[in-house]
């Protein structure tokens, strides 16, 4: 039962995380990155992967974002093994990235789709522990107080 709850919670979080990167577009973004985002929003996943591969080849400073978006496109294209590999490379190449945790949730979602529930649960549990850690709660409380 614990596994199913964590997986459902993780899949919900994954759905929320999928929408966020598509919302903001910087006017000076690489054309291939913009094309990849637009293709993702239009659910043209193969086109998105092609555009994002070109963006990766350009060695952008947003390479971590491009990797995450490519993983997302592969996830929705049901190329789950490739999605997992991309998420692993995001962790390996960009360990301090702001996209790191989204990539972990994406990997867990791909593992759950492959019915590898124990592996997905381990990722969800680690991320839940990180999100619910006392230090993070203090940081969030500090932010809330600063706006109060």
C-alpha positions in Angstrom: 0.0 0.0 0.0 2.9 2.3 0.8 4.4 1.7 -2.6 1.2 2.6 -4.4 0.7 5.8 -2.4 4.3 6.9 -3.1 4.0 6.1 -6.8 0.6 7.9 -7.1 2.1 10.9 -5.3 5.2 10.8 -7.5 3.2 10.6 -10.7 1.1 13.6 -9.6 4.3 15.5 -8.9 5.7 14.5 -12.3 2.6 15.8 -14.0 3.0 19.2 -12.2 6.7 19.3 -13.1 6.1 18.6 -16.8 4.1 21.8 -17.2 6.5 24.3 -15.5 9.4 24.3 -18.1 7.0 25.0 -20.9 5.6 28.2 -19.4 8.7 30.5 -19.5 10.6 31.4 -22.6 13.5 33.8 -22.6 13.7 36.0 -25.7 17.4 35.2 -26.2 17.0 31.4 -26.0 18.5 29.2 -28.6 16.2 28.6 -31.5 16.4 24.8 -31.2 15.6 25.0 -27.5 12.6 27.1 -28.3 11.5 24.8 -31.1 11.9 21.8 -28.7 9.7 23.5 -26.1 7.1 24.3 -28.7 7.1 20.8 -30.0 6.7 19.4 -26.5 3.8 21.7 -25.9 2.2 20.5 -29.2 2.8 16.9 -28.2 5.1 16.4 -31.1 7.6 14.4 -29.1 9.8 13.1 -32.0 10.2 16.6 -33.3 11.0 17.8 -29.8 13.8 15.2 -29.4 15.3 16.2 -32.7 15.3 19.9 -31.8 16.6 19.3 -28.4 19.4 17.1 -29.8 20.4 20.1 -31.9 20.3 22.3 -28.9 22.6 19.9 -27.0 25.0 19.9 -29.9 25.2 23.7 -29.6 26.7 23.2 -26.0 24.3 25.8 -24.4 24.7 27.0 -20.9 21.1 25.5 -20.4 22.3 22.0 -21.3 20.8 20.7 -18.0 17.4 22.1 -19.0 17.8 20.7 -22.5 18.6 17.2 -21.1 15.5 17.4 -18.8 13.2 18.4 -21.6 14.7 15.7 -23.9 14.0 13.2 -21.1 10.5 14.5 -20.8 9.9 14.2 -24.6 11.2 10.6 -24.5 9.0 9.8 -21.6 5.9 11.0 -23.4 7.0 9.2 -26.6 7.1 6.0 -24.5 10.8 5.6 -25.0 11.3 4.9 -21.4 14.8 3.3 -21.5 16.1 6.3 -23.4 14.4 8.6 -20.9 16.1 6.8 -18.0 19.5 7.1 -19.7 19.0 10.9 -20.2 17.9 11.4 -16.6 21.0 9.5 -15.5 23.2 11.7 -17.6 21.5 14.8 -16.2 22.5 13.6 -12.7 26.0 12.7 -13.8 26.8 15.8 -15.9 25.0 18.4 -13.8 24.9 17.4 -10.1 24.1 21.0 -9.0 21.4 21.7 -11.5 18.1 23.1 -10.6 16.6 20.5 -13.0 18.2 17.6 -11.0 15.2 16.8 -8.8 12.8 17.1 -11.7 15.0 14.7 -13.6 14.9 12.2 -10.7 11.1 12.4 -10.5 11.0 11.9 -14.3 13.2 8.8 -14.0 11.0 7.5 -11.2 7.9 8.0 -13.4 9.6 6.1 -16.3 10.5 3.3 -13.9 7.0 3.1 -12.7 5.7 2.9 -16.3 8.0 0.0 -16.8 6.5 -1.6 -13.7 9.8 -1.4 -11.8 8.1 -0.2 -8.7 10.8 -0.9 -6.2 13.3 1.3 -8.1 10.7 4.0 -8.5 9.7 3.8 -4.9 13.3 4.2 -3.8 13.6 7.5 -5.8 10.2 8.8 -4.6 11.1 8.0 -1.0 14.5 9.7 -1.2 12.9 12.8 -2.8 10.1 12.8 -0.2 12.7 12.6 2.6 14.5 15.6 1.0 11.3 17.6 0.6 10.2 16.9 4.2 13.6 17.4 5.8 13.7 19.7 8.8 16.3 22.0 7.2 14.0 22.5 4.1 11.0 23.2 6.3 13.0 25.9 8.1 14.0 27.4 4.7 10.4 27.4 3.5 9.2 28.9 6.8 11.9 31.7 6.4 10.6 32.5 2.9 7.0 32.6 4.1 7.9 34.9 7.1 9.9 37.2 4.8 6.8 37.8 2.7 4.5 38.2 5.7 
